[in-house]
């Protein structure tokens, strides 16, 4: 899917515009009506509007223009190009999209708003796009001071979230912090999907061939590795295969029927490409 989006320019543009509108909906329908600033330039705009009654799109535009200027001075032109369009279009979307309170339940509002924000940002990441904003300072700090950009971005967002205490009270602070958790979870599952798989490594002293033949009869795709025992220094083989979560219990039971002493190591896999798994 991602490959096709990148191949067809119109598809990339469509995803880009939809992602910006989703982010806008999270702000105009859920965060702003209850004065919850959950980070980023949009969060700063919500705080500024609550205190000085300056329109949110204008504040976002001013902040984003400042970030574009910093990127122009300190970062590569490729980065500037990548953030400029999203930085300029987001306040336009915020101005054109109506803003009103969808739900009176503040907790429900931040859950939905955080989910929409996470989904919209993940779509932008999928097509290597950005809405700019507070993502610029972390990139500068990483380039010149080798600071981890994820940590510095989190620090900036936490600073914005902390300002909720002085504008809307402690309850707003906790709601904003909770919304960040929701956003992070949605981004994670949007990126890796819900169809998680297991990578299974199997070692057997005497019955590996029988295990291999049994697995191949079930049309399991597997790989054999030559390994050396750390204690015995003897040459052995190891089976490596990928299975869906629903097939894992059956696989382990089948292996233990053949060799109850088989050594099995299992790890989570979020993405598998190629072979029977496709793209």
C-alpha positions in Angstrom: 0.0 0.0 0.0 2.7 2.5 1.0 4.7 1.7 -2.1 1.7 2.3 -4.3 1.0 5.7 -2.6 4.6 6.7 -3.2 4.4 5.6 -6.8 1.3 7.6 -7.7 1.6 11.3 -7.0 -2.1 11.9 -6.9 -2.5 9.2 -4.2 0.3 10.9 -2.1 -1.4 14.2 -2.4 -4.7 12.7 -1.4 -3.3 11.1 1.7 -1.4 14.3 2.5 -4.6 16.5 2.4 -6.7 13.9 4.3 -4.0 13.7 7.0 -4.0 17.4 7.5 -7.8 17.5 7.7 -7.8 14.7 10.3 -5.3 16.7 12.4 -7.5 19.8 12.0 -10.6 17.9 13.1 -8.8 16.7 16.2 -8.0 20.4 17.1 -11.2 22.1 16.0 -13.7 19.5 17.2 -12.1 18.1 20.3 -9.1 19.9 21.8 -9.8 23.6 21.2 -13.4 23.7 22.4 -12.4 22.5 25.9 -9.0 24.4 25.9 -6.8 21.3 26.0 -3.3 21.9 24.6 -1.7 18.6 23.8 1.6 19.8 22.5 3.0 21.2 19.2 2.2 24.6 17.6 -1.5 23.7 17.7 -1.3 23.3 21.4 0.5 26.7 21.7 -2.3 28.2 19.6 -5.0 26.8 21.9 -3.2 28.4 24.9 -2.8 31.7 23.2 -6.4 31.8 22.2 -7.6 31.0 25.7 -5.4 33.8 27.2 -5.3 36.5 24.6 -8.2 35.5 22.3 -5.9 35.4 19.2 -7.3 33.1 16.5 -5.7 29.7 16.4 -4.9 29.6 12.7 -3.0 32.9 13.0 -0.9 31.7 15.9 -0.1 28.4 14.1 0.9 30.2 11.0 3.2 32.6 12.9 4.8 29.7 14.8 5.2 27.6 11.7 6.8 30.5 9.7 9.3 30.9 12.5 10.0 27.2 12.4 10.5 27.3 8.6 12.9 30.2 9.2 14.9 28.2 11.7 15.0 25.2 9.4 16.2 27.4 6.5 19.1 28.7 8.7 20.2 25.5 10.4 18.9 22.5 8.4 19.2 21.2 4.9 17.1 22.5 2.0 15.5 19.1 1.7 14.1 19.3 5.2 12.8 22.9 4.5 11.0 21.6 1.4 9.6 18.7 3.4 8.0 20.8 6.1 7.0 24.0 4.3 3.8 22.9 2.5 2.3 21.2 5.5 3.3 24.1 7.8 1.5 26.5 5.5 -1.5 24.4 4.7 -2.4 23.3 8.3 -3.5 26.8 9.4 -5.5 27.2 6.2 -7.3 23.9 7.0 -7.9 25.1 10.5 -9.4 28.4 9.2 -11.7 26.7 6.7 -12.9 23.9 8.9 -15.7 24.8 11.3 -14.8 24.6 15.0 -17.4 23.5 17.6 -17.7 21.2 20.6 -18.8 17.7 19.5 -19.1 16.1 23.0 -19.6 17.5 26.5 -17.5 14.7 27.9 -14.0 16.0 28.2 -12.4 12.5 28.7 -14.2 11.2 25.5 -13.0 14.4 23.7 -9.3 13.8 24.4 -9.6 10.1 23.6 -11.1 10.8 20.2 -9.0 13.9 19.6 -5.8 12.0 20.5 -6.8 9.1 18.3 -7.4 11.4 15.3 -4.1 13.3 15.9 -2.2 10.0 16.1 -3.8 8.7 12.9 -3.3 11.9 11.0 0.4 12.2 12.0 1.0 8.6 11.1 -0.4 9.1 7.6 2.0 12.0 7.1 4.9 9.8 8.2 3.8 7.1 5.8 4.3 9.4 2.8 7.4 11.1 4.3 5.6 14.4 4.9 5.3 16.7 7.9 3.1 19.5 9.2 6.3 21.1 10.6 5.9 23.0 13.8 7.7 21.9 16.9 9.4 19.0 15.0 12.0 21.5 13.8 13.9 22.3 17.0 14.5 18.6 17.8 16.0 18.2 14.3 18.3 21.2 14.9 19.4 19.9 18.3 20.1 16.4 16.9 22.2 17.9 14.1 24.4 20.2 16.2 24.3 18.6 19.7 23.5 14.9 18.9 20.5 14.9 21.2 17.8 12.3 20.5 15.1 14.0 18.5 12.3 11.9 20.0 13.2 12.8 23.5 13.6 16.5 22.8 10.3 16.6 20.9 8.6 14.9 23.9 10.2 17.5 26.2 8.8 20.3 24.1 5.3 18.7 24.0 5.5 18.1 27.8 6.3 21.8 28.3 3.3 22.8 26.3 1.2 20.3 28.2 2.5 21.7 31.5 1.3 25.2 30.6 -2.3 23.8 30.7 -2.0 24.1 34.5 -1.8 27.9 34.3 -4.4 28.4 31.6 -7.1 25.9 32.3 -6.1 24.1 35.6 -4.8 20.8 36.8 -7.6 18.8 35.2 -6.7 20.1 31.8 -3.0 19.2 32.4 -4.0 15.5 33.1 -6.3 15.4 30.2 -3.7 16.7 27.8 -1.1 14.2 29.2 -3.5 11.4 28.7 -4.3 12.5 25.2 -0.6 12.2 24.4 -0.6 8.6 25.5 -3.6 7.9 23.3 -1.8 9.6 20.3 1.3 7.5 20.9 -0.6 4.3 21.0 -2.6 5.0 17.9 0.6 6.0 16.0 2.2 2.8 17.0 -0.6 0.6 15.8 -1.1 2.7 12.7 2.5 2.1 11.8 2.9 -1.6 12.7 -0.7 -2.7 12.3 -2.7 -5.1 14.5 -1.7 -8.2 12.6 1.4 -9.0 14.7 3.4 -12.2 14.1 5.9 -14.3 16.0 9.4 -15.2 14.9 10.3 -18.6 16.3 13.8 -20.1 16.5 13.9 -23.9 17.2 16.9 -26.0 18.3 16.8 -29.8 18.9 19.7 -32.1 19.8 18.5 -35.2 18.0 15.1 -34.6 16.4 15.5 -31.4 14.3 15.1 -33.2 11.0 11.8 -34.8 12.1 10.6 -31.4 13.3 11.6 -29.8 10.0 9.8 -32.5 7.9 6.6 -32.1 10.0 6.6 -28.3 9.6 7.2 -28.6 5.8 4.2 -31.0 5.5 2.1 -28.1 6.8 3.5 -25.9 4.1 5.3 -23.8 6.7 8.0 -21.5 5.2 11.1 -21.9 7.2 14.9 -21.2 7.1 17.8 -23.3 8.3 20.8 -21.8 10.0 24.1 -23.4 10.8 25.0 -22.7 14.4 27.7 -23.8 16.9 26.9 -24.8 20.5 28.5 -22.5 22.9 29.4 -25.2 25.4 29.8 -28.3 23.3 31.3 -26.4 20.3 29.4 -28.9 18.0 27.9 -27.9 14.7 24.1 -27.8 14.7 21.2 -26.4 12.7 18.5 -24.0 13.8 15.0 -23.6 12.3 13.7 -20.1 11.9 10.1 -19.4 10.9 7.4 -16.7 11.1 3.9 -17.6 12.2 0.6 -15.8 12.9 -0.4 -15.4 16.5 -3.4 -17.7 16.1 -1.1 -20.5 14.8 1.6 -20.2 17.5 0.0 -22.5 20.2 -0.5 -25.2 17.6 3.1 -24.9 16.4 4.5 -25.2 19.9 2.4 -28.2 20.7 3.4 -30.0 17.5 7.1 -29.4 18.2 6.8 -30.6 21.8 5.1 -33.8 20.6 8.2 -34.6 18.6 10.8 -33.3 21.1 9.7 -32.3 24.6 13.2 -31.0 25.2 13.4 -28.7 22.1 14.8 -25.3 22.8 12.4 -22.6 21.4 12.9 -18.8 21.4 10.0 -16.6 20.4 10.0 -12.8 19.6 7.4 -10.4 18.4 7.5 -9.2 14.8 5.6 -6.2 13.6 6.3 -6.3 9.9 7.0 -9.1 7.5 7.5 -8.6 3.7 8.1 -11.0 0.9 7.4 -14.7 0.3 3.9 -15.8 1.2 3.5 -12.6 3.3 3.4 -10.3 0.3 4.3 -6.6 0.6 
